[in-house]
Amino acid sequence: MTDASRWKATVYVGGLASAVTTANLHDAFIPFGEIVDVSLPKNDNPKIAEPHRGFAYVEYEDAEDAKEAIDNMDQSEFFGRVIRVSAAKPPKSADEGLGSKTAVWEQEGWLATHAVSEEDRLAASQAQTAVDTGAEDPMQGLEGLDVAGPKPE
């Protein structure tokens, strides 16, 4: 299964109580289809007593099963809390977008959308040259006016 199809078949489950385990999640989401994996990220901060971070990912074999789980489980009560179930988003690359250590204009994705062709540069410079050489000064003919407003009669 490719990465893109894996993320289409994965659901995000948020708002989980601290007592929830992967086995509980597996049991709750198995009615909607065959589950490949249940991921319940552990808490990285040792100062917080919570065993996990309050969300999980449930990966199904089929994307249709994931849609079914979203339709049936979103805004339902689980361990005394209302949970949010939605389609999982693929993680952002650390080398792409804002917040990366690479300048935005040096990233491939940015260049693909914002690159200017040599033909466009040439057309822009020709237009600027035409404006610089042939345009009349908009202030021409106003040299003798000292006062703003209509001419006194």
C-alpha positions as CSV (number, residue, x, y, z in Angstrom):
1,M,0.0,0.0,0.0
2,T,1.4,3.4,-0.9
3,D,1.8,6.2,1.6
4,A,-1.0,8.3,0.0
5,S,-3.5,5.4,0.1
6,R,-2.4,4.6,3.7
7,W,-3.3,8.1,4.8
8,K,-6.7,7.9,3.0
9,A,-7.5,4.8,5.0
10,T,-6.4,6.3,8.4
11,V,-8.6,8.2,10.8
12,Y,-7.6,10.7,13.5
13,V,-9.3,10.2,16.9
14,G,-9.1,13.2,19.2
15,G,-10.3,14.1,22.7
16,L,-9.4,10.7,24.2
17,A,-9.6,10.1,28.0
18,S,-6.4,9.2,29.7
19,A,-7.7,5.7,30.5
20,V,-8.1,4.7,26.8
21,T,-5.7,2.0,25.5
22,T,-5.0,0.7,22.0
23,A,-7.0,-2.4,22.8
24,N,-10.0,-0.2,23.7
25,L,-9.7,1.7,20.4
26,H,-9.3,-1.5,18.4
27,D,-12.5,-2.9,20.0
28,A,-14.4,0.3,19.4
29,F,-13.4,0.8,15.7
30,I,-13.4,-2.9,14.5
31,P,-17.1,-2.9,13.6
32,F,-16.4,-0.6,10.6
33,G,-13.7,-2.8,8.9
34,E,-10.4,-4.6,9.1
35,I,-7.9,-2.6,11.2
36,V,-4.2,-2.6,10.1
37,D,-2.8,-0.6,13.0
38,V,-3.8,1.5,16.0
39,S,-1.3,4.2,17.0
40,L,-1.7,6.0,20.4
41,P,1.3,8.4,20.7
42,K,3.0,8.4,24.1
43,N,3.4,11.6,26.1
44,D,6.9,13.0,25.6
45,N,6.8,15.4,28.7
46,P,7.6,13.4,31.9
47,K,6.1,16.2,34.0
48,I,2.6,15.4,32.7
49,A,1.1,12.2,34.3
50,E,-1.0,11.4,31.2
51,P,0.0,8.1,29.6
52,H,-0.7,9.4,26.0
53,R,-1.2,12.6,24.2
54,G,-5.0,12.4,23.9
55,F,-5.3,11.4,20.3
56,A,-4.8,8.3,18.2
57,Y,-4.6,7.1,14.6
58,V,-6.6,4.1,13.4
59,E,-5.5,2.6,10.0
60,Y,-7.9,0.5,8.1
61,E,-7.3,-1.8,5.1
62,D,-9.8,0.1,3.0
63,A,-10.5,3.8,2.7
64,E,-14.2,3.2,2.6
65,D,-14.0,1.6,6.1
66,A,-12.3,4.8,7.3
67,K,-15.1,6.9,5.9
68,E,-17.7,4.6,7.6
69,A,-15.8,5.0,11.0
70,I,-15.8,8.8,10.6
71,D,-19.5,8.9,9.8
72,N,-20.4,6.7,12.8
73,M,-17.9,7.7,15.5
74,D,-17.5,11.4,15.1
75,Q,-19.0,13.3,18.1
76,S,-19.8,10.1,19.9
77,E,-19.1,9.4,23.6
78,F,-16.1,7.2,24.5
79,F,-14.9,6.7,28.1
80,G,-17.1,9.7,29.2
81,R,-15.8,12.1,26.6
82,V,-17.0,13.3,23.2
83,I,-14.4,12.3,20.7
84,R,-13.6,13.8,17.3
85,V,-13.0,11.5,14.4
86,S,-11.8,12.8,11.1
87,A,-9.6,11.9,8.1
88,A,-6.0,11.8,9.1
89,K,-3.7,14.3,7.4
90,P,-0.2,13.2,6.2
91,P,2.6,14.6,8.3
92,K,4.4,17.6,6.9
93,S,8.0,17.2,5.9
94,A,10.5,19.0,8.1
95,D,12.2,20.3,5.0
96,E,9.1,21.9,3.4
97,G,7.0,24.9,4.2
98,L,7.4,27.6,6.9
99,G,9.3,26.5,9.9
100,S,11.9,24.5,8.0
101,K,15.5,25.2,8.1
102,T,15.7,25.7,4.3
103,A,14.7,29.1,2.8
104,V,11.3,29.0,1.2
105,W,12.5,30.0,-2.2
106,E,15.1,27.1,-2.2
107,Q,12.4,24.5,-1.7
108,E,11.3,22.5,-4.7
109,G,7.6,22.9,-4.1
110,W,7.9,26.7,-3.9
111,L,10.0,26.9,-7.1
112,A,7.5,24.7,-8.9
113,T,4.6,27.2,-8.2
114,H,6.5,30.5,-8.2
115,A,9.2,30.0,-10.9
116,V,9.2,32.8,-13.5
117,S,10.2,31.8,-17.0
118,E,12.8,33.7,-19.0
119,E,10.2,34.6,-21.5
120,D,8.1,36.3,-18.8
121,R,11.1,38.2,-17.5
122,L,11.9,39.5,-21.0
123,A,8.3,40.6,-21.5
124,A,8.3,42.4,-18.1
125,S,11.6,44.2,-18.8
126,Q,10.3,45.3,-22.3
127,A,7.1,46.7,-20.7
128,Q,9.1,48.6,-18.1
129,T,11.5,50.0,-20.8
130,A,8.5,51.3,-22.8
131,V,7.1,53.0,-19.7
132,D,10.4,54.6,-18.9
133,T,11.1,56.0,-22.4
134,G,7.8,56.9,-23.9
135,A,5.6,57.9,-21.1
136,E,4.8,61.6,-20.5
137,D,5.4,63.2,-17.1
138,P,2.0,63.5,-15.4
139,M,3.2,66.7,-13.6
140,Q,4.2,68.4,-16.9
141,G,2.4,71.7,-17.4
142,L,1.9,72.3,-13.7
143,E,5.2,74.2,-13.1
144,G,3.5,77.6,-12.7
145,L,1.0,76.6,-10.1
146,D,1.8,77.7,-6.6
147,V,-1.6,77.3,-4.9
148,A,-3.8,74.3,-4.9
149,G,-7.4,74.7,-6.0
150,P,-9.1,76.6,-8.9
151,K,-7.5,79.6,-10.6
152,P,-8.6,82.9,-9.2
153,E,-10.5,85.1,-11.6
